[in-house]
């Protein structure tokens, strides 16, 4: 059974994914700023604590947990994300930076911490968005969010090259619209064709097996535009 770290696990895709892995017998460390929902499950295979990707001091607890409980991480899923839907001219640079602190710098920071603890067969899966894919349909108001999701696509390609001899493998999934709380908050009137559970099931399966066929690849996971 694998040791799996999932960020952004308080709701939506991450919340569903943590349960799917745990129900299959895997050990899950579910991280989110609000860990109350996941902790309330009392699942024997899920550990959790409050964790903010943008807070450097929170990484100390992450390091201690892995050192004391696991020693090794087999899969890291960078699922946490911050979405801002606001006209560019009305977006302060502080707000822009806050999106990047989670979606880019936070992803880089936790990945840097976890890589030395992963075997060659390990797999880092980062969740991006169709909005971050060059040439895809873009939407006004998402300058900070979509550009940050483009950044993690490039980082994934670079990591795969840098660690191609030692591992682990790195892949990025650009998701289309999924009916989650985050989507509802940003676009109240939009109804996505894919549920959080459906997408969580796909990501779970890909995280467990995708590294056997892919490394440094962007996969577009969307049956709609976006």
Order of alpha helices (4+ residues) and beta strands (2+ residues): beta-alpha-beta-alpha-beta-alpha-beta-alpha-alpha-beta-alpha-beta-beta-alpha-beta-alpha-beta
